[in-house]
Amino acid sequence: MRRPWRSVMNDRVQRGAWLIPVSLVLALLLMILPMPDSTAPFRPQWLALVTLYWCLMTPTRFGVFSAFAAGLTLDLISGSLLGQHALGLSVIAYATVELHQRARLFPLSQQTLFIWALLLVERLIHLWVLGATGQPLPSLIYWAPTLIGILLWPWLRAVLNDLSHRVGLL
């Protein structure tokens, strides 16, 4: 007996459902991985990049609330001000979900610039929280992770696209 189309699609989506949490956990681990003091300021915004990818590719499965939960988890794990990363990730997730239909059609170079703008917004929100809480403002090296993020975006997108297609999530 043939199963209805929706049932087949639901099975396909359920099969690859593990990929989103696994990629988020991996991004969280990369965010808290110990690094030498000289290279720590250059740590890419792994969680923001993975959040942007899932919001761009599967906005119905990963959105603002998921980004907020991932940000709170990073706040708890890293010992930063509670809600600091959650606010930044929520804002960029909202912008990505709202613009995902346009951004998915962009060529890779334009999509990379779009991602860079969102990474800058996330850093600006982080900077605003630092200023609002009276913490000292960082030096210009503070912006280095956004530049590293735009270099990593095409590679991260290719890897996650490949994995998503292999497990049947996309």
C-alpha positions as CSV (number, residue, x, y, z in Angstrom):
1,M,0.0,0.0,0.0
2,R,1.4,3.4,-0.9
3,R,1.7,6.0,1.8
4,P,0.5,9.6,1.2
5,W,3.0,12.1,0.0
6,R,2.9,14.1,3.3
7,S,3.8,11.0,5.3
8,V,6.8,10.3,3.1
9,M,7.9,14.0,3.5
10,N,7.5,13.8,7.3
11,D,9.6,10.7,7.4
12,R,12.3,12.4,5.3
13,V,12.3,15.5,7.6
14,Q,12.3,13.4,10.8
15,R,15.3,11.3,9.5
16,G,17.6,14.3,9.3
17,A,16.2,16.2,12.4
18,W,19.3,15.3,14.4
19,L,21.6,17.4,12.2
20,I,20.4,20.8,13.5
21,P,21.1,20.1,17.2
22,V,24.4,18.3,16.4
23,S,25.6,21.3,14.4
24,L,24.6,23.7,17.2
25,V,26.4,21.6,19.8
26,L,29.5,21.5,17.6
27,A,29.4,25.3,17.1
28,L,29.0,25.7,20.9
29,L,32.0,23.5,21.5
30,L,34.0,25.5,19.0
31,M,33.0,28.7,20.8
32,I,34.3,27.6,24.2
33,L,37.3,25.6,23.0
34,P,40.4,26.9,24.8
35,M,42.7,28.9,22.6
36,P,46.0,30.7,23.3
37,D,45.5,34.3,24.4
38,S,47.1,35.6,21.2
39,T,44.6,33.9,18.9
40,A,41.4,34.1,21.1
41,P,40.3,37.5,19.7
42,F,40.2,35.9,16.2
43,R,37.8,33.2,17.2
44,P,35.0,33.0,14.5
45,Q,31.4,33.5,15.5
46,W,30.6,29.8,15.0
47,L,27.3,29.8,16.7
48,A,26.1,32.9,14.8
49,L,27.2,31.4,11.5
50,V,25.4,28.1,12.2
51,T,22.3,30.0,13.4
52,L,22.3,32.1,10.2
53,Y,22.7,29.0,8.1
54,W,19.7,27.2,9.6
55,C,17.5,30.3,9.7
56,L,18.3,30.8,6.0
57,M,17.8,27.3,4.9
58,T,15.1,26.0,7.2
59,P,13.3,29.0,8.7
60,T,10.3,26.9,9.7
61,R,12.4,24.5,11.8
62,F,14.9,27.0,13.2
63,G,14.0,30.6,14.0
64,V,14.1,33.3,16.5
65,F,13.2,31.2,19.6
66,S,15.7,28.5,18.6
67,A,18.4,31.2,18.2
68,F,17.4,32.7,21.6
69,A,17.8,29.3,23.2
70,A,21.2,28.7,21.6
71,G,22.3,32.2,22.7
72,L,21.2,31.5,26.3
73,T,23.1,28.3,26.2
74,L,26.2,30.1,25.0
75,D,25.7,32.7,27.8
76,L,25.5,29.9,30.4
77,I,28.4,28.0,29.1
78,S,30.8,30.9,28.5
79,G,29.8,32.7,31.8
80,S,28.9,36.0,30.0
81,L,26.1,38.3,30.9
82,L,22.8,36.3,30.7
83,G,21.0,37.3,27.5
84,Q,24.0,39.0,25.9
85,H,24.4,36.4,23.1
86,A,20.8,35.5,23.1
87,L,19.8,39.1,22.2
88,G,22.3,39.3,19.3
89,L,21.4,35.9,17.9
90,S,17.7,36.6,18.1
91,V,18.0,39.8,16.2
92,I,20.0,38.4,13.4
93,A,17.8,35.3,13.3
94,Y,14.7,37.5,12.9
95,A,16.3,39.5,10.1
96,T,17.4,36.2,8.4
97,V,14.0,34.6,8.7
98,E,12.3,37.7,7.3
99,L,14.7,38.0,4.4
100,H,15.4,34.3,3.7
101,Q,13.5,34.0,0.5
102,R,15.5,36.8,-1.0
103,A,18.8,35.9,0.5
104,R,18.6,32.3,-0.7
105,L,18.4,33.6,-4.3
106,F,21.5,35.7,-4.0
107,P,24.7,34.5,-5.6
108,L,27.3,33.3,-3.1
109,S,29.2,36.6,-3.1
110,Q,26.1,38.7,-2.3
111,Q,25.0,36.1,0.2
112,T,28.4,36.4,1.9
113,L,28.0,40.1,2.2
114,F,24.5,39.7,3.6
115,I,25.9,37.3,6.2
116,W,28.7,39.7,7.0
117,A,26.2,42.5,7.6
118,L,24.4,40.3,10.0
119,L,27.6,39.3,11.8
120,L,28.4,43.0,12.2
121,V,24.9,43.6,13.6
122,E,25.5,40.8,16.2
123,R,28.8,42.3,17.2
124,L,27.3,45.8,17.4
125,I,24.6,44.5,19.8
126,H,27.3,42.8,21.8
127,L,29.2,46.1,21.9
128,W,26.1,47.9,23.0
129,V,25.6,45.5,25.9
130,L,29.3,45.9,26.9
131,G,28.8,49.7,27.0
132,A,25.5,49.5,28.8
133,T,26.9,47.4,31.5
134,G,29.9,49.7,32.0
135,Q,32.5,47.2,30.7
136,P,35.6,48.6,28.9
137,L,35.2,48.9,25.2
138,P,37.4,46.5,23.1
139,S,40.0,47.5,20.6
140,L,39.7,47.3,16.8
141,I,40.7,43.6,16.9
142,Y,37.1,43.1,18.2
143,W,35.9,43.2,14.6
144,A,38.2,40.5,13.3
145,P,35.7,37.6,13.9
146,T,33.3,39.1,11.4
147,L,36.0,39.1,8.7
148,I,37.0,35.6,9.5
149,G,33.3,34.7,9.4
150,I,32.9,35.9,5.9
151,L,35.9,33.8,4.9
152,L,34.3,30.7,6.5
153,W,30.8,31.2,5.3
154,P,31.2,29.6,1.9
155,W,32.9,26.6,3.4
156,L,30.4,26.2,6.2
157,R,27.5,26.6,3.8
158,A,28.9,24.0,1.5
159,V,29.5,21.5,4.3
160,L,26.1,21.9,5.9
161,N,24.4,21.9,2.5
162,D,26.1,18.6,1.7
163,L,25.2,17.0,5.1
164,S,21.7,18.3,4.9
165,H,21.2,16.7,1.4
166,R,22.7,13.5,2.5
167,V,20.4,13.0,5.5
168,G,17.4,14.3,3.6
169,L,16.8,17.5,5.6
170,L,16.9,19.8,2.6
